[in-house]
């Protein structure tokens, strides 16, 4: 059966001690999956379970992210307080140059 996976657009960095990482690699191999694949399965299953238990929470947070904002820090802070998500990095005001060295 052919399964089409949507394009993945986010990277998740996970910090593990080396022993835990090695044991997880063994567990993934025993299940015939990659470590990334097992984590993806866990994430999808967790979302599905919580969405079934608390559907209103997911609906209220299902707003398109704002990728650009014209306005000051106050406007951005109001949006964040209202739970409006932002995509990427927000740069407000002039950027200071860092000194090398």
C-alpha positions in Angstrom: 0.0 0.0 0.0 1.4 3.4 -1.0 1.2 6.1 1.6 1.8 9.7 0.7 3.4 11.7 3.5 2.9 15.5 3.6 6.0 17.6 3.2 7.6 18.1 6.6 8.5 21.7 7.3 9.7 21.7 10.9 12.8 20.3 12.7 12.6 19.1 16.3 15.8 19.0 18.2 15.7 16.5 21.1 18.4 16.3 23.7 19.1 12.9 25.1 22.0 11.4 26.9 24.0 9.0 24.7 22.9 5.9 26.5 19.2 6.7 26.1 19.8 7.6 22.4 21.5 4.3 21.8 18.8 2.3 23.5 16.1 4.1 21.5 18.0 3.3 18.3 17.9 -0.4 19.2 14.2 -0.2 20.0 13.5 1.5 16.7 15.5 -1.1 14.8 13.6 -3.9 16.6 10.3 -2.4 15.5 11.5 -2.0 11.9 11.4 1.8 12.0 13.6 4.8 12.3 13.9 6.8 15.4 12.4 9.8 13.6 9.5 7.5 12.4 8.8 6.3 15.9 8.8 9.8 17.3 6.5 11.0 14.5 4.0 8.1 15.3 4.0 9.0 19.0 3.4 12.7 18.2 0.5 11.9 15.8 -1.1 9.5 18.3 -0.8 11.9 21.1 -2.4 14.7 19.1 -5.2 12.4 18.0 -5.9 11.3 21.6 -5.9 14.8 23.1 -8.0 16.2 20.2 -10.6 13.5 21.0 -10.5 14.3 24.7 -10.4 18.2 24.3 -11.7 19.2 20.8 -12.5 22.8 21.8 -8.8 23.4 22.8 -7.6 22.4 19.3 -10.3 24.4 17.5 -9.6 27.6 19.4 -5.9 27.4 18.6 -6.3 26.5 14.9 -5.6 30.0 13.5 -3.2 30.7 10.6 0.1 32.0 11.8 1.1 35.6 11.2 4.2 35.8 9.2 4.6 39.6 9.2 3.3 42.4 11.3 3.3 46.1 10.7 3.2 47.8 14.0 5.1 48.2 17.2 6.0 45.8 20.1 2.7 46.7 21.8 0.6 45.3 18.9 2.7 42.1 18.8 2.4 41.7 22.5 -1.4 42.0 22.3 -1.6 39.4 19.6 0.6 37.0 21.6 -1.6 37.5 24.7 -4.7 36.7 22.6 -3.0 33.4 21.5 -2.4 34.4 17.9 0.6 32.3 16.7 3.6 33.8 14.9 5.6 31.9 12.3 9.3 32.2 12.2 11.4 34.9 14.0 10.0 38.3 14.7 12.4 41.2 14.3 11.2 44.5 15.8 13.2 47.7 15.5 16.8 48.2 14.4 19.1 45.3 14.8 22.3 45.8 16.7 25.5 44.5 15.2 27.4 42.0 17.3 31.1 42.4 17.8 33.1 39.5 16.6 35.6 37.8 18.8 
